[in-house]
């Protein structure tokens, strides 16, 4: 179920959903990307759209190995999307649900890379 996002990106598979949108595994001119797509029914909410665009601006101002980089902002009809570097792996919640408890060494490793 591929979906075109603007003229440069294609969204292939849903990676996750939130209250305001969906994150897709996508493909762009430079390879795999993550595409955070605002829900269409929220595209008319100017306050939410403003926060979405502000998120892009905030992320563009940050440079750190543990912060995902934003590559593009796509505005195309009702589509509003942030295109970001794709970070492969699982999130902490999924890992905790699976393992129930982390070994102290694993917890320290996670906490030390978060700072």
C-alpha positions in Angstrom: 0.0 0.0 0.0 2.5 2.6 -1.2 1.5 6.3 -0.9 3.1 9.3 -2.6 4.2 12.1 -0.3 4.8 15.2 -2.3 6.9 14.6 -5.5 10.0 13.2 -3.9 8.9 10.5 -1.4 6.9 7.3 -1.2 5.5 5.9 2.1 5.5 2.1 2.1 4.6 0.8 5.5 3.3 2.2 8.8 5.8 2.1 11.6 3.7 3.7 14.3 0.6 5.8 15.1 0.1 8.7 17.4 -2.8 11.0 18.3 -1.9 13.5 15.6 -0.5 11.3 12.8 1.3 8.3 11.5 5.0 7.5 11.0 5.7 5.6 7.8 8.8 3.8 6.4 9.4 5.7 3.3 11.8 6.1 0.4 13.3 9.3 -0.9 15.9 10.4 -3.4 18.7 9.5 -1.0 17.3 6.2 0.3 15.1 5.1 3.3 13.4 7.8 5.4 10.8 8.1 8.2 7.8 10.1 7.2 5.7 11.6 9.9 2.4 12.4 8.3 -0.2 14.6 10.0 -3.7 13.2 10.0 -5.7 14.7 7.2 -8.7 15.6 9.4 -6.3 17.7 11.5 -4.8 19.6 8.6 -7.3 22.4 9.0 -6.4 22.9 12.7 -4.1 25.9 12.4 -2.8 25.6 15.9 -1.8 22.0 15.4 -0.3 22.7 12.0 1.7 25.5 13.6 3.0 23.1 16.3 3.9 20.6 13.6 5.9 23.2 11.6 7.5 24.5 14.9 8.6 20.9 15.6 10.5 21.0 12.3 12.1 24.3 13.2 13.1 23.1 16.6 14.7 19.9 15.3 16.5 21.8 12.5 18.2 23.9 15.2 19.5 20.8 17.0 22.5 18.7 16.1 23.3 15.6 18.3 24.0 12.0 17.5 20.9 10.9 19.5 18.5 13.3 17.9 16.9 12.4 14.6 17.6 14.8 11.8 14.8 16.4 9.8 15.4 16.3 6.0 12.3 18.0 4.6 8.9 19.4 5.2 6.3 18.4 2.6 3.1 20.5 2.1 1.0 19.0 -0.7 -2.7 19.5 -0.8 -4.0 18.1 2.6 -0.7 16.3 3.2 1.7 17.8 5.8 4.7 15.7 6.5 8.1 15.8 8.2 10.7 13.7 6.5 13.4 12.5 8.9 16.3 10.1 9.0 15.2 6.6 9.5 16.4 5.1 12.8 16.1 1.3 12.8 15.4 -0.6 15.9 12.8 -0.7 18.6 11.7 1.8 21.2 12.2 1.4 24.9 8.5 0.7 25.6 8.5 -2.2 23.1 11.7 -3.6 24.7 10.3 -3.4 28.2 7.0 -5.0 27.1 9.0 -7.9 25.6 11.7 -8.3 28.4 9.6 -7.0 31.3 12.9 -6.0 33.1 16.3 -4.8 31.9 19.5 -6.1 33.4 21.4 -3.3 35.2 24.1 -3.2 32.5 21.4 -2.7 29.8 19.7 0.0 31.7 23.0 1.8 32.3 23.9 1.5 28.6 20.6 3.0 27.5 20.8 5.8 30.1 24.4 6.7 29.2 23.6 7.1 25.5 20.6 9.3 26.3 22.7 12.1 27.7 
